[in-house]
Amino acid sequence: MGQSEKLEQPEKLEQPERLEQPAKVIGIIAEYNPFHGGHKFQIEEAKKRTGASWCVAAMSGDFVQRGEPAVYSKYLRARMALSCGADLVVELPSAFAVSSAEDFAACGVALLTGLGAVDVLCFGSEDGDIRRIRTAAGILAKEGGDFSSLLSIGLRSGLSWPQARSQALLKMADKDKDFPLKREEMDKLLGSPNNLLGIEYCKAILRQDSPLIPFTIRRRGQGYHDNELEGGQASASAIRRTLKAGGPSGEAGLFPYATLTPEAMTHIPPEIRPLYGREPVLEANDLSEILNFCLLSLKREGTHYTQYGDMSAEMARRLEHCLLKQVSWEGRIEQLKTRQYTYTRISRALLHMVLGLTDARVQSYKEAGRAPYARILGFRKESQELLALVKQKTAIPLITKTADAPHILTGTALDMFSQDIYASHIRQTLLSEKLEKPVLNEYNQPICIL
């Protein structure tokens, strides 16, 4: 019996309150965009419930899944994570940090697996039940027969990929009385973003035959997309909204770019509150001029927009039609938005064009293993033993100095690393414009050591 088939037997998949055999190292895949109290709770709870001594965070770098710049630089966000319980932070390669949930998860799993020292992958979920998450992952990992047919029907009817996937699974549950998940379980599972990402993590573990043990912790506080600060731990979405709206600093002694109100500050761990004022916040519209220049340049060169990830033929036609109606980044999204294409899908497609991420290039990165190196962004001095363990067990090269990469990496891996540097320098250009002064680049920016 294959591994995915074993995962479909619910009675064997109940998650205990704690692992029977304590783990040494847990891994978390995250954006920390930005880091808040819920993230600190997850790290602390994961260590406590697994018995782990150390936490490795695989974190998105300069751009995030929504198809926009991270609100703060990767070095500042790494410092936040290290200040609140993470012991080592490595960068998720940029090509997959701005990709679909499936590719984002697959890259994160490949990276943590490649490090060799990570035992358990911990993630938050609205469900809090690893049984249902792993069962759904086992079904999706095979993606054959009825599921593929129903998925195709949904896509042809105009549904987005996530909608078509959910509809296909629900129809399978309705048709098969022996289906391992009940309809009400499916509704709950598929209607929650963190549950869906958890399914993708487990699916990636299966497909890669990774030894990582998945372990979930029920998410507390507001929902993933909630934009209000009331009602328990605020979501990253709510904090981003407040940061972008601006306002008075909520605490004396902060750096000059702090914009969180006293109410918002209660959702941030005290030890990192001063870090929230260290940089101005970046957002999607900061990319507007670069995008308009990029679109015009590609058109002049005769480069087809459809070469870039997430850019469909229909979307490309609409984009060419309104090419000279130069608007902001969000204005471009409004020009292209339809029932089939979500805001995030369009934003990612535009970002792929800005970053030069063609389908062919990303496919070559997948064939190279998605994570053929690990770039260290920061670590805690007291966790030197963890760093030694990783150096001993890693199956992929570790990069600590940008200038050393060409001597360590070759071929596609080096191209992939160069893509990360390119993305970083674009974001640093945006930050420099906001600050009206030069900023550190990837060749003179030291890693974060606490």
Buried (B, 14 or more C-beta within 10 A) or exposed (E): EEEBEEBBBBEEBEBEEEBEEEBBBBBBBBBBBBBBBBBBBBBBBBBEBBBBBBBBBBBBBBBBBBBBBBBBBBBBBBBBBBBBBBBBBBBBBBBBBBBBBBBBBBBBBBBBBBBBBBBBBBBBBBBBBBBBBBBBBBBBBBEEEEBEEBBEBBBEEEBBBBBBBBBBBBBBBEEEEEBBBEEEBBBBBBEBBBBBBBBBBBBBBBBBEBEBBBBBBEBBBBBBEBBEBEEEBBBBBBBBBBBBEEEEBBBEEBEEBBBBBEEBBBBBBEEBBBBBBBBBBBBBBBBBBBBBEBBEEBBEEEEEBBBBBBBBEEBBEBBEEBBEEBBBBBEBBEBBBEEBBBBBBBBBBBBBBBBBBBBEBBEBBBEBBBBBBBBBBBBBEEBEEBBEBBEEEBEBBBBBEBEEBEEBBEEBBBBBBEBBBBBBEBBBEBBBBBEEEEBEBBEEBEBBEB
